[in-house]
Amino acid sequence: MSKTQRLIPVLSLVLVGSLAACTSKQLYQGTMQNRLNACEKYHGEQRLQCREQYQKSYEEYERERQAVLEGKTNTP
């Protein structure tokens, strides 16, 4: 088996993993945007409080998610 033939499965896995990560981020961002849009039905302080709930970046969400999966939570 040539070097190129051995690299194809590895490169395929890297590509699929990259696409999955990109898709997860886009899905998260789309969901958060929909939630933010739903806050528009409120007025004044209620709207501000609603919007504050959905300000977490994907990167922050992912760090927290990984911490939970690894059992590194700060909850009692």
C-alpha positions as CSV (number, residue, x, y, z in Angstrom):
1,M,0.0,0.0,0.0
2,S,1.4,3.4,-1.0
3,K,1.8,6.3,1.4
4,T,-1.0,8.2,-0.4
5,Q,-3.4,5.2,0.0
6,R,-2.6,5.1,3.8
7,L,-3.2,8.8,4.2
8,I,-6.6,8.8,2.5
9,P,-8.5,7.3,5.6
10,V,-6.7,9.6,8.0
11,L,-7.4,12.7,5.9
12,S,-11.0,11.6,5.5
13,L,-11.4,11.4,9.3
14,V,-9.9,14.8,9.7
15,L,-12.2,16.3,7.1
16,V,-15.3,14.7,8.6
17,G,-14.3,15.8,12.1
18,S,-13.7,19.4,10.9
19,L,-17.1,19.5,9.2
20,A,-18.8,18.2,12.3
21,A,-17.2,20.8,14.5
22,C,-18.2,23.5,12.0
23,T,-21.7,22.3,11.9
24,S,-22.0,22.1,15.7
25,K,-20.8,25.7,16.0
26,Q,-23.2,26.9,13.3
27,L,-26.1,25.0,14.9
28,Y,-25.3,26.6,18.3
29,Q,-25.1,30.1,16.8
30,G,-28.3,29.6,14.9
31,T,-30.1,28.4,18.0
32,M,-28.8,31.3,20.1
33,Q,-29.9,33.8,17.4
34,N,-33.4,32.3,17.4
35,R,-33.6,32.6,21.2
36,L,-32.4,36.2,21.0
37,N,-35.0,37.0,18.4
38,A,-37.7,35.5,20.7
39,C,-36.6,38.0,23.3
40,E,-37.9,40.8,21.1
41,K,-41.5,40.1,22.2
42,Y,-40.6,41.5,25.6
43,H,-40.1,45.1,26.5
44,G,-37.7,47.1,28.7
45,E,-36.0,45.2,31.6
46,Q,-37.6,41.9,30.6
47,R,-36.1,42.1,27.2
48,L,-32.7,42.9,28.6
49,Q,-32.9,40.0,31.1
50,C,-34.0,37.6,28.3
51,R,-31.1,38.7,26.0
52,E,-28.5,38.3,28.8
53,Q,-29.3,34.6,29.0
54,Y,-28.1,34.1,25.4
55,Q,-24.8,35.9,25.2
56,K,-22.5,33.0,25.7
57,S,-20.1,32.4,22.8
58,Y,-19.8,28.9,21.3
59,E,-16.2,28.7,22.6
60,E,-17.3,29.4,26.2
61,Y,-20.2,26.9,25.8
62,E,-17.8,24.3,24.5
63,R,-15.3,24.8,27.3
64,E,-18.1,24.4,29.9
65,R,-19.4,21.3,28.0
66,Q,-16.0,19.7,28.0
67,A,-15.6,20.4,31.7
68,V,-18.9,18.7,32.5
69,L,-18.0,15.7,30.3
70,E,-14.7,15.4,32.1
71,G,-16.4,15.7,35.6
72,K,-14.8,19.1,36.3
73,T,-17.9,21.0,37.4
74,N,-18.0,23.7,40.1
75,T,-21.4,22.7,41.3
76,P,-21.7,21.3,44.9
